[in-house]
């Protein structure tokens, strides 16, 4: 293997194998060495697809195990088997076999679901630069087993991506995602996940600025939408008079504050180090912050530009930047473009 996130991928697989997670991959782990990663994953996905079909057939009663443990088609229908039995009688042996096969089929389905999420995590970690990993540890046992149980429940592809991103993020920086986040994802529906994804491009520095509502509304993010997001547990600050955040300076010599929105950022500066930046906001909850970081989103540029120009109206100098994460909460910021209040009327 020779790729940017090699150390992270090796650490993940060593840990999962040790903990008995991703058992469906165990016979093929040695093949990961010396073969192209894409080829390995393609082979494994084919195997997972077959395992998924087998699990469905077992649960549907169209396949069963013979005495030697081979999976074979069921001969005859359920009604044929039932003929000759009194409706009030129960064949305990047949019932036990049926229960056993339901348990096995469900176990296979869960392993397949978790394994798909593991492959997604591997792909994400491959793309990471080792410098972004802030620690050499691994997720705790409780965290991993709860992750496995949660990921095993999810068969939807988009939700599996969230679980894969969760695993990758925790291996990248252990302790980033809490057990509460796992519980949150276990109760998250596909519809709710799409709503969070709809809001995510408008998150700037873990907040949503409430002073550019016209842009939010043009993207379907009105008060009703925000209330739904708040009820999910991702957002706060819709009741009463709303929330205001005050940001101080990162520097003692002058005012400097960096507001990051995915791959972009606003650098807010002022010559007075005691200057404060006050913004009306909708705030992300702790769970909301963690969940938004799981996805790969792009900043909404008209919205971010509007926020920057509103800040410029307060007397600050504002630059729009490209922001590449470096780990540890640090960013490499390039290509500064100054935003002025006069430019607000353009376009």
BALOBA-1460 file (C-alpha; in Angstrom, 3 decimals):
// residues 347
<rec num="1" residu="x" x="0.000" y="0.000" z="0.000"/>
<rec num="2" residu="x" x="1.250" y="3.472" z="-0.812"/>
<rec num="3" residu="x" x="-1.252" y="6.324" z="-0.453"/>
<rec num="4" residu="x" x="-1.735" y="9.389" z="1.816"/>
<rec num="5" residu="x" x="-3.874" y="7.801" z="4.529"/>
<rec num="6" residu="x" x="-2.042" y="4.466" z="4.641"/>
<rec num="7" residu="x" x="-1.262" y="4.610" z="8.367"/>
<rec num="8" residu="x" x="-4.855" y="5.421" z="9.242"/>
<rec num="9" residu="x" x="-6.222" y="2.568" z="7.116"/>
<rec num="10" residu="x" x="-3.789" y="0.051" z="8.618"/>
<rec num="11" residu="x" x="-4.657" y="1.248" z="12.115"/>
<rec num="12" residu="x" x="-8.372" y="0.887" z="11.386"/>
<rec num="13" residu="x" x="-8.137" y="-2.651" z="9.967"/>
<rec num="14" residu="x" x="-5.790" y="-3.884" z="12.713"/>
<rec num="15" residu="x" x="-8.201" y="-2.593" z="15.356"/>
<rec num="16" residu="x" x="-11.346" y="-3.967" z="13.710"/>
<rec num="17" residu="x" x="-9.808" y="-7.412" z="13.199"/>
<rec num="18" residu="x" x="-8.671" y="-7.468" z="16.831"/>
<rec num="19" residu="x" x="-12.174" y="-6.569" z="18.042"/>
<rec num="20" residu="x" x="-13.919" y="-9.052" z="15.745"/>
<rec num="21" residu="x" x="-15.720" y="-6.318" z="13.778"/>
<rec num="22" residu="x" x="-16.222" y="-6.760" z="10.031"/>
<rec num="23" residu="x" x="-16.056" y="-10.548" z="10.256"/>
<rec num="24" residu="x" x="-17.171" y="-11.000" z="6.661"/>
<rec num="25" residu="x" x="-13.828" y="-9.534" z="5.550"/>
<rec num="26" residu="x" x="-11.651" y="-11.741" z="7.753"/>
<rec num="27" residu="x" x="-10.862" y="-14.415" z="5.084"/>
<rec num="28" residu="x" x="-9.700" y="-11.747" z="2.625"/>
<rec num="29" residu="x" x="-7.674" y="-9.383" z="4.791"/>
<rec num="30" residu="x" x="-4.319" y="-10.646" z="3.533"/>
<rec num="31" residu="x" x="-5.366" y="-9.827" z="-0.017"/>
<rec num="32" residu="x" x="-5.329" y="-6.127" z="0.867"/>
<rec num="33" residu="x" x="-1.527" y="-6.326" z="0.819"/>
<rec num="34" residu="x" x="-0.072" y="-6.369" z="-2.664"/>
<rec num="35" residu="x" x="-3.333" y="-5.707" z="-4.503"/>
<rec num="36" residu="x" x="-4.834" y="-2.432" z="-5.591"/>
<rec num="37" residu="x" x="-7.278" y="-1.185" z="-2.980"/>
<rec num="38" residu="x" x="-9.962" y="-0.541" z="-5.602"/>
<rec num="39" residu="x" x="-9.696" y="-4.145" z="-6.834"/>
<rec num="40" residu="x" x="-9.975" y="-5.498" z="-3.306"/>
<rec num="41" residu="x" x="-13.047" y="-3.405" z="-2.537"/>
<rec num="42" residu="x" x="-14.694" y="-4.347" z="-5.839"/>
<rec num="43" residu="x" x="-14.238" y="-8.023" z="-4.992"/>
<rec num="44" residu="x" x="-15.515" y="-7.530" z="-1.456"/>
<rec num="45" residu="x" x="-18.572" y="-5.576" z="-2.580"/>
<rec num="46" residu="x" x="-19.515" y="-8.454" z="-4.886"/>
<rec num="47" residu="x" x="-19.232" y="-10.852" z="-1.940"/>
<rec num="48" residu="x" x="-21.316" y="-8.524" z="0.237"/>
<rec num="49" residu="x" x="-23.988" y="-8.333" z="-2.451"/>
<rec num="50" residu="x" x="-24.231" y="-12.125" z="-2.550"/>
<rec num="51" residu="x" x="-24.313" y="-12.338" z="1.261"/>
<rec num="52" residu="x" x="-27.086" y="-9.754" z="1.312"/>
<rec num="53" residu="x" x="-29.128" y="-11.792" z="-1.170"/>
<rec num="54" residu="x" x="-28.591" y="-14.941" z="0.869"/>
<rec num="55" residu="x" x="-29.738" y="-13.193" z="4.042"/>
<rec num="56" residu="x" x="-32.886" y="-11.952" z="2.287"/>
<rec num="57" residu="x" x="-33.619" y="-15.448" z="0.970"/>
<rec num="58" residu="x" x="-33.182" y="-16.975" z="4.434"/>
<rec num="59" residu="x" x="-35.500" y="-14.401" z="6.006"/>
<rec num="60" residu="x" x="-38.035" y="-14.918" z="3.198"/>
<rec num="61" residu="x" x="-37.959" y="-18.677" z="3.717"/>
<rec num="62" residu="x" x="-36.804" y="-19.491" z="0.173"/>
<rec num="63" residu="x" x="-33.412" y="-20.858" z="1.285"/>
<rec num="64" residu="x" x="-32.393" y="-23.006" z="4.226"/>
<rec num="65" residu="x" x="-29.349" y="-24.782" z="5.620"/>
<rec num="66" residu="x" x="-28.980" y="-28.542" z="5.187"/>
<rec num="67" residu="x" x="-27.477" y="-30.820" z="7.811"/>
<rec num="68" residu="x" x="-24.009" y="-30.032" z="6.517"/>
<rec num="69" residu="x" x="-24.458" y="-26.289" z="6.785"/>
<rec num="70" residu="x" x="-24.876" y="-25.653" z="3.061"/>
<rec num="71" residu="x" x="-27.397" y="-23.031" z="1.992"/>
<rec num="72" residu="x" x="-29.933" y="-24.619" z="-0.372"/>
<rec num="73" residu="x" x="-33.283" y="-23.640" z="-1.936"/>
<rec num="74" residu="x" x="-36.320" y="-24.727" z="0.062"/>
<rec num="75" residu="x" x="-38.167" y="-27.638" z="-1.555"/>
<rec num="76" residu="x" x="-41.904" y="-26.920" z="-1.627"/>
<rec num="77" residu="x" x="-43.829" y="-24.006" z="-0.174"/>
<rec num="78" residu="x" x="-44.747" y="-23.156" z="3.395"/>
<rec num="79" residu="x" x="-48.307" y="-24.356" z="2.734"/>
<rec num="80" residu="x" x="-47.036" y="-27.749" z="1.542"/>
<rec num="81" residu="x" x="-45.085" y="-28.176" z="4.762"/>
<rec num="82" residu="x" x="-48.115" y="-27.301" z="6.834"/>
<rec num="83" residu="x" x="-50.418" y="-29.911" z="5.240"/>
<rec num="84" residu="x" x="-51.414" y="-32.720" z="7.540"/>
<rec num="85" residu="x" x="-50.933" y="-30.738" z="10.736"/>
<rec num="86" residu="x" x="-53.762" y="-29.712" z="12.986"/>
<rec num="87" residu="x" x="-54.080" y="-25.913" z="13.155"/>
<rec num="88" residu="x" x="-53.697" y="-26.019" z="16.941"/>
<rec num="89" residu="x" x="-50.503" y="-28.090" z="16.918"/>
<rec num="90" residu="x" x="-46.922" y="-26.816" z="16.617"/>
<rec num="91" residu="x" x="-43.956" y="-28.703" z="15.238"/>
<rec num="92" residu="x" x="-41.387" y="-27.519" z="17.802"/>
<rec num="93" residu="x" x="-38.422" y="-28.759" z="15.797"/>
<rec num="94" residu="x" x="-39.600" y="-26.945" z="12.691"/>
<rec num="95" residu="x" x="-40.289" y="-23.834" z="14.760"/>
<rec num="96" residu="x" x="-36.817" y="-23.962" z="16.320"/>
<rec num="97" residu="x" x="-35.229" y="-24.349" z="12.893"/>
<rec num="98" residu="x" x="-37.268" y="-21.439" z="11.571"/>
<rec num="99" residu="x" x="-36.261" y="-19.218" z="14.496"/>
<rec num="100" residu="x" x="-32.622" y="-20.206" z="14.055"/>
<rec num="101" residu="x" x="-32.687" y="-19.285" z="10.379"/>
<rec num="102" residu="x" x="-34.325" y="-15.932" z="11.109"/>
<rec num="103" residu="x" x="-31.579" y="-15.191" z="13.632"/>
<rec num="104" residu="x" x="-28.863" y="-16.249" z="11.173"/>
<rec num="105" residu="x" x="-30.400" y="-14.280" z="8.320"/>
<rec num="106" residu="x" x="-30.698" y="-11.161" z="10.464"/>
<rec num="107" residu="x" x="-27.116" y="-11.563" z="11.715"/>
<rec num="108" residu="x" x="-25.820" y="-11.793" z="8.148"/>
<rec num="109" residu="x" x="-27.817" y="-8.722" z="7.159"/>
<rec num="110" residu="x" x="-26.311" y="-6.739" z="10.046"/>
<rec num="111" residu="x" x="-22.777" y="-7.874" z="9.184"/>
<rec num="112" residu="x" x="-23.291" y="-6.876" z="5.552"/>
<rec num="113" residu="x" x="-24.568" y="-3.407" z="6.539"/>
<rec num="114" residu="x" x="-21.667" y="-2.773" z="8.916"/>
<rec num="115" residu="x" x="-19.175" y="-4.089" z="6.358"/>
<rec num="116" residu="x" x="-20.435" y="-1.673" z="3.706"/>
<rec num="117" residu="x" x="-19.910" y="1.205" z="6.130"/>
<rec num="118" residu="x" x="-16.384" y="-0.047" z="6.875"/>
<rec num="119" residu="x" x="-15.499" y="0.037" z="3.159"/>
<rec num="120" residu="x" x="-16.771" y="3.638" z="3.011"/>
<rec num="121" residu="x" x="-14.592" y="4.517" z="6.018"/>
<rec num="122" residu="x" x="-11.583" y="2.943" z="4.308"/>
<rec num="123" residu="x" x="-12.130" y="5.028" z="1.175"/>
<rec num="124" residu="x" x="-12.416" y="8.217" z="3.238"/>
<rec num="125" residu="x" x="-9.270" y="7.487" z="5.241"/>
<rec num="126" residu="x" x="-7.304" y="6.706" z="2.071"/>
<rec num="127" residu="x" x="-7.888" y="10.276" z="0.952"/>
<rec num="128" residu="x" x="-6.648" y="11.840" z="4.182"/>
<rec num="129" residu="x" x="-3.230" y="13.348" z="4.678"/>
<rec num="130" residu="x" x="-1.603" y="11.783" z="7.733"/>
<rec num="131" residu="x" x="-0.937" y="15.271" z="9.104"/>
<rec num="132" residu="x" x="-4.657" y="15.719" z="9.702"/>
<rec num="133" residu="x" x="-4.666" y="12.895" z="12.228"/>
<rec num="134" residu="x" x="-4.090" y="14.472" z="15.628"/>
<rec num="135" residu="x" x="-3.463" y="11.297" z="17.599"/>
<rec num="136" residu="x" x="-2.173" y="7.735" z="17.415"/>
<rec num="137" residu="x" x="-4.894" y="6.173" z="19.563"/>
<rec num="138" residu="x" x="-7.928" y="4.174" z="18.526"/>
<rec num="139" residu="x" x="-11.628" y="4.389" z="19.415"/>
<rec num="140" residu="x" x="-12.588" y="2.748" z="22.703"/>
<rec num="141" residu="x" x="-14.156" y="-0.707" z="22.798"/>
<rec num="142" residu="x" x="-17.575" y="0.568" z="23.891"/>
<rec num="143" residu="x" x="-17.553" y="3.128" z="21.092"/>
<rec num="144" residu="x" x="-16.627" y="0.521" z="18.438"/>
<rec num="145" residu="x" x="-19.194" y="-2.049" z="19.526"/>
<rec num="146" residu="x" x="-21.947" y="0.544" z="19.659"/>
<rec num="147" residu="x" x="-20.861" y="1.752" z="16.226"/>
<rec num="148" residu="x" x="-21.056" y="-1.815" z="14.897"/>
<rec num="149" residu="x" x="-24.551" y="-2.299" z="16.332"/>
<rec num="150" residu="x" x="-25.769" y="1.008" z="14.903"/>
<rec num="151" residu="x" x="-24.199" y="0.574" z="11.471"/>
<rec num="152" residu="x" x="-25.645" y="-2.932" z="11.299"/>
<rec num="153" residu="x" x="-29.171" y="-1.546" z="11.452"/>
<rec num="154" residu="x" x="-28.788" y="0.678" z="8.380"/>
<rec num="155" residu="x" x="-29.323" y="-0.551" z="4.828"/>
<rec num="156" residu="x" x="-29.890" y="2.827" z="3.125"/>
<rec num="157" residu="x" x="-26.831" y="3.877" z="1.117"/>
<rec num="158" residu="x" x="-26.844" y="7.542" z="2.153"/>
<rec num="159" residu="x" x="-27.144" y="6.699" z="5.833"/>
<rec num="160" residu="x" x="-24.381" y="4.104" z="5.460"/>
<rec num="161" residu="x" x="-22.143" y="6.911" z="4.228"/>
<rec num="162" residu="x" x="-22.784" y="8.761" z="7.489"/>
<rec num="163" residu="x" x="-21.828" y="5.681" z="9.493"/>
<rec num="164" residu="x" x="-18.718" y="5.201" z="7.367"/>
<rec num="165" residu="x" x="-17.746" y="8.843" z="7.857"/>
<rec num="166" residu="x" x="-18.340" y="8.469" z="11.597"/>
<rec num="167" residu="x" x="-15.933" y="5.519" z="11.798"/>
<rec num="168" residu="x" x="-13.325" y="7.274" z="9.656"/>
<rec num="169" residu="x" x="-13.552" y="10.464" z="11.711"/>
<rec num="170" residu="x" x="-13.131" y="8.612" z="14.995"/>
<rec num="171" residu="x" x="-10.037" y="6.769" z="13.741"/>
<rec num="172" residu="x" x="-8.650" y="10.014" z="12.354"/>
<rec num="173" residu="x" x="-9.008" y="11.728" z="15.724"/>
<rec num="174" residu="x" x="-10.236" y="9.466" z="18.567"/>
<rec num="175" residu="x" x="-12.697" y="11.202" z="20.877"/>
<rec num="176" residu="x" x="-14.146" y="13.456" z="18.177"/>
<rec num="177" residu="x" x="-17.548" y="11.779" z="18.109"/>
<rec num="178" residu="x" x="-19.438" y="10.939" z="21.271"/>
<rec num="179" residu="x" x="-21.593" y="7.951" z="22.136"/>
<rec num="180" residu="x" x="-24.519" y="10.383" z="22.026"/>
<rec num="181" residu="x" x="-23.768" y="10.971" z="18.344"/>
<rec num="182" residu="x" x="-24.017" y="7.219" z="17.717"/>
<rec num="183" residu="x" x="-27.383" y="7.163" z="19.503"/>
<rec num="184" residu="x" x="-28.519" y="10.159" z="17.458"/>
<rec num="185" residu="x" x="-27.625" y="8.493" z="14.158"/>
<rec num="186" residu="x" x="-29.427" y="5.288" z="15.146"/>
<rec num="187" residu="x" x="-32.671" y="7.269" z="15.312"/>
<rec num="188" residu="x" x="-32.012" y="9.427" z="12.239"/>
<rec num="189" residu="x" x="-34.284" y="8.849" z="9.240"/>
<rec num="190" residu="x" x="-33.301" y="9.328" z="5.618"/>
<rec num="191" residu="x" x="-35.650" y="12.334" z="5.392"/>
<rec num="192" residu="x" x="-34.058" y="13.959" z="8.451"/>
<rec num="193" residu="x" x="-30.574" y="13.310" z="7.078"/>
<rec num="194" residu="x" x="-31.527" y="15.101" z="3.850"/>
<rec num="195" residu="x" x="-32.790" y="18.100" z="5.819"/>
<rec num="196" residu="x" x="-29.504" y="18.323" z="7.704"/>
<rec num="197" residu="x" x="-27.637" y="18.123" z="4.380"/>
<rec num="198" residu="x" x="-29.840" y="20.927" z="3.060"/>
<rec num="199" residu="x" x="-28.851" y="23.157" z="5.988"/>
<rec num="200" residu="x" x="-25.145" y="22.243" z="6.101"/>
<rec num="201" residu="x" x="-23.880" y="24.557" z="3.276"/>
<rec num="202" residu="x" x="-25.117" y="27.530" z="5.328"/>
<rec num="203" residu="x" x="-23.194" y="26.659" z="8.479"/>
<rec num="204" residu="x" x="-20.417" y="29.167" z="9.173"/>
<rec num="205" residu="x" x="-18.250" y="28.591" z="12.218"/>
<rec num="206" residu="x" x="-20.784" y="26.207" z="13.808"/>
<rec num="207" residu="x" x="-23.609" y="28.752" z="13.466"/>
<rec num="208" residu="x" x="-26.204" y="29.804" z="10.925"/>
<rec num="209" residu="x" x="-26.303" y="33.582" z="10.577"/>
<rec num="210" residu="x" x="-29.851" y="34.858" z="11.009"/>
<rec num="211" residu="x" x="-29.272" y="38.151" z="9.189"/>
<rec num="212" residu="x" x="-29.451" y="36.701" z="5.676"/>
<rec num="213" residu="x" x="-32.884" y="35.086" z="5.909"/>
<rec num="214" residu="x" x="-33.831" y="36.029" z="2.358"/>
<rec num="215" residu="x" x="-31.071" y="33.823" z="0.969"/>
<rec num="216" residu="x" x="-31.980" y="30.986" z="3.332"/>
<rec num="217" residu="x" x="-35.641" y="31.185" z="2.274"/>
<rec num="218" residu="x" x="-34.678" y="31.034" z="-1.399"/>
<rec num="219" residu="x" x="-33.209" y="27.598" z="-0.639"/>
<rec num="220" residu="x" x="-36.266" y="26.357" z="1.230"/>
<rec num="221" residu="x" x="-34.866" y="27.146" z="4.666"/>
<rec num="222" residu="x" x="-37.678" y="29.124" z="6.287"/>
<rec num="223" residu="x" x="-38.821" y="29.252" z="9.908"/>
<rec num="224" residu="x" x="-40.814" y="26.036" z="9.582"/>
<rec num="225" residu="x" x="-37.804" y="24.196" z="8.179"/>
<rec num="226" residu="x" x="-35.552" y="25.539" z="10.942"/>
<rec num="227" residu="x" x="-38.099" y="24.504" z="13.557"/>
<rec num="228" residu="x" x="-38.012" y="20.939" z="12.182"/>
<rec num="229" residu="x" x="-34.218" y="20.955" z="12.398"/>
<rec num="230" residu="x" x="-34.454" y="22.229" z="15.968"/>
<rec num="231" residu="x" x="-36.920" y="19.467" z="16.869"/>
<rec num="232" residu="x" x="-34.498" y="16.889" z="15.450"/>
<rec num="233" residu="x" x="-31.910" y="18.194" z="17.915"/>
<rec num="234" residu="x" x="-29.433" y="19.803" z="15.509"/>
<rec num="235" residu="x" x="-30.260" y="23.497" z="15.980"/>
<rec num="236" residu="x" x="-31.201" y="25.874" z="18.805"/>
<rec num="237" residu="x" x="-32.124" y="29.536" z="19.194"/>
<rec num="238" residu="x" x="-35.475" y="29.788" z="17.409"/>
<rec num="239" residu="x" x="-37.536" y="30.708" z="20.462"/>
<rec num="240" residu="x" x="-37.886" y="34.080" z="22.161"/>
<rec num="241" residu="x" x="-35.618" y="36.837" z="20.878"/>
<rec num="242" residu="x" x="-33.165" y="34.452" z="19.281"/>
<rec num="243" residu="x" x="-29.459" y="34.085" z="20.040"/>
<rec num="244" residu="x" x="-26.490" y="36.391" z="19.617"/>
<rec num="245" residu="x" x="-22.871" y="35.283" z="19.528"/>
<rec num="246" residu="x" x="-19.989" y="37.582" z="20.445"/>
<rec num="247" residu="x" x="-16.619" y="36.675" z="18.988"/>
<rec num="248" residu="x" x="-13.430" y="38.066" z="20.430"/>
<rec num="249" residu="x" x="-10.037" y="38.310" z="18.798"/>
<rec num="250" residu="x" x="-7.554" y="35.534" z="18.125"/>
<rec num="251" residu="x" x="-4.745" y="38.093" z="18.421"/>
<rec num="252" residu="x" x="-3.674" y="40.594" z="21.088"/>
<rec num="253" residu="x" x="-2.229" y="43.080" z="18.603"/>
<rec num="254" residu="x" x="-5.387" y="43.499" z="16.504"/>
<rec num="255" residu="x" x="-8.803" y="41.921" z="16.072"/>
<rec num="256" residu="x" x="-8.702" y="38.687" z="14.062"/>
<rec num="257" residu="x" x="-11.443" y="36.065" z="13.795"/>
<rec num="258" residu="x" x="-11.775" y="33.189" z="11.331"/>
<rec num="259" residu="x" x="-15.249" y="31.911" z="10.428"/>
<rec num="260" residu="x" x="-14.938" y="28.604" z="8.555"/>
<rec num="261" residu="x" x="-17.619" y="27.220" z="6.256"/>
<rec num="262" residu="x" x="-16.414" y="23.878" z="4.908"/>
<rec num="263" residu="x" x="-13.735" y="24.624" z="2.270"/>
<rec num="264" residu="x" x="-14.133" y="28.417" z="2.581"/>
<rec num="265" residu="x" x="-13.610" y="30.935" z="5.382"/>
<rec num="266" residu="x" x="-14.181" y="34.563" z="6.306"/>
<rec num="267" residu="x" x="-11.217" y="36.315" z="7.914"/>
<rec num="268" residu="x" x="-12.557" y="39.236" z="9.948"/>
<rec num="269" residu="x" x="-10.020" y="41.854" z="11.080"/>
<rec num="270" residu="x" x="-9.921" y="45.270" z="12.758"/>
<rec num="271" residu="x" x="-7.046" y="47.391" z="14.058"/>
<rec num="272" residu="x" x="-8.641" y="47.572" z="17.525"/>
<rec num="273" residu="x" x="-7.877" y="44.333" z="19.433"/>
<rec num="274" residu="x" x="-10.769" y="45.049" z="21.846"/>
<rec num="275" residu="x" x="-13.322" y="45.177" z="19.048"/>
<rec num="276" residu="x" x="-16.096" y="42.554" z="19.324"/>
<rec num="277" residu="x" x="-18.052" y="40.885" z="16.564"/>
<rec num="278" residu="x" x="-21.721" y="40.360" z="17.445"/>
<rec num="279" residu="x" x="-23.981" y="38.286" z="15.202"/>
<rec num="280" residu="x" x="-27.588" y="37.155" z="15.421"/>
<rec num="281" residu="x" x="-27.539" y="33.411" z="14.953"/>
<rec num="282" residu="x" x="-29.189" y="30.033" z="14.985"/>
<rec num="283" residu="x" x="-26.708" y="27.868" z="16.863"/>
<rec num="284" residu="x" x="-25.845" y="24.257" z="16.157"/>
<rec num="285" residu="x" x="-26.088" y="21.958" z="19.147"/>
<rec num="286" residu="x" x="-23.087" y="19.821" z="20.072"/>
<rec num="287" residu="x" x="-24.734" y="16.899" z="18.267"/>
<rec num="288" residu="x" x="-25.459" y="19.147" z="15.287"/>
<rec num="289" residu="x" x="-21.813" y="20.210" z="15.031"/>
<rec num="290" residu="x" x="-20.635" y="16.606" z="15.004"/>
<rec num="291" residu="x" x="-23.231" y="15.404" z="12.500"/>
<rec num="292" residu="x" x="-22.566" y="18.251" z="10.034"/>
<rec num="293" residu="x" x="-18.862" y="17.390" z="10.081"/>
<rec num="294" residu="x" x="-19.666" y="13.869" z="8.911"/>
<rec num="295" residu="x" x="-20.746" y="15.048" z="5.472"/>
<rec num="296" residu="x" x="-18.740" y="16.557" z="2.662"/>
<rec num="297" residu="x" x="-20.438" y="19.827" z="1.848"/>
<rec num="298" residu="x" x="-19.547" y="22.973" z="-0.041"/>
<rec num="299" residu="x" x="-20.198" y="26.430" z="1.316"/>
<rec num="300" residu="x" x="-23.079" y="28.330" z="-0.277"/>
<rec num="301" residu="x" x="-21.134" y="31.192" z="-1.818"/>
<rec num="302" residu="x" x="-23.939" y="33.791" z="-2.224"/>
<rec num="303" residu="x" x="-24.865" y="33.275" z="1.419"/>
<rec num="304" residu="x" x="-21.269" y="33.340" z="2.691"/>
<rec num="305" residu="x" x="-20.540" y="36.455" z="0.662"/>
<rec num="306" residu="x" x="-23.664" y="38.140" z="2.043"/>
<rec num="307" residu="x" x="-22.590" y="37.305" z="5.606"/>
<rec num="308" residu="x" x="-19.147" y="38.740" z="4.931"/>
<rec num="309" residu="x" x="-20.565" y="41.967" z="3.557"/>
<rec num="310" residu="x" x="-22.939" y="42.376" z="6.511"/>
<rec num="311" residu="x" x="-19.922" y="42.067" z="8.802"/>
<rec num="312" residu="x" x="-18.067" y="44.632" z="6.681"/>
<rec num="313" residu="x" x="-20.961" y="47.031" z="7.311"/>
<rec num="314" residu="x" x="-20.113" y="46.813" z="11.028"/>
<rec num="315" residu="x" x="-16.742" y="48.425" z="10.353"/>
<rec num="316" residu="x" x="-14.600" y="45.293" z="10.008"/>
<rec num="317" residu="x" x="-12.342" y="44.342" z="7.139"/>
<rec num="318" residu="x" x="-13.440" y="40.976" z="5.711"/>
<rec num="319" residu="x" x="-11.614" y="38.617" z="3.345"/>
<rec num="320" residu="x" x="-13.067" y="35.519" z="1.699"/>
<rec num="321" residu="x" x="-10.512" y="32.692" z="1.674"/>
<rec num="322" residu="x" x="-9.983" y="29.100" z="0.597"/>
<rec num="323" residu="x" x="-9.525" y="27.038" z="3.781"/>
<rec num="324" residu="x" x="-7.823" y="23.627" z="3.853"/>
<rec num="325" residu="x" x="-7.898" y="21.801" z="7.220"/>
<rec num="326" residu="x" x="-4.511" y="20.914" z="8.700"/>
<rec num="327" residu="x" x="-5.662" y="19.150" z="11.859"/>
<rec num="328" residu="x" x="-5.943" y="20.394" z="15.404"/>
<rec num="329" residu="x" x="-8.416" y="23.096" z="14.394"/>
<rec num="330" residu="x" x="-5.866" y="24.800" z="12.134"/>
<rec num="331" residu="x" x="-6.422" y="25.815" z="8.504"/>
<rec num="332" residu="x" x="-4.214" y="26.737" z="5.581"/>
<rec num="333" residu="x" x="-5.943" y="29.821" z="4.151"/>
<rec num="334" residu="x" x="-5.157" y="31.063" z="0.640"/>
<rec num="335" residu="x" x="-6.508" y="33.239" z="-2.188"/>
<rec num="336" residu="x" x="-7.857" y="36.167" z="-0.124"/>
<rec num="337" residu="x" x="-10.616" y="38.276" z="-1.685"/>
<rec num="338" residu="x" x="-11.702" y="41.384" z="0.175"/>
<rec num="339" residu="x" x="-15.438" y="41.881" z="0.650"/>
<rec num="340" residu="x" x="-16.741" y="45.419" z="1.072"/>
<rec num="341" residu="x" x="-20.118" y="46.773" z="2.041"/>
<rec num="342" residu="x" x="-20.260" y="48.793" z="-1.201"/>
<rec num="343" residu="x" x="-20.087" y="45.590" z="-3.230"/>
<rec num="344" residu="x" x="-23.301" y="44.306" z="-1.688"/>
<rec num="345" residu="x" x="-25.468" y="45.820" z="-4.395"/>
<rec num="346" residu="x" x="-23.482" y="44.192" z="-7.211"/>
<rec num="347" residu="x" x="-25.094" y="41.269" z="-9.077"/>
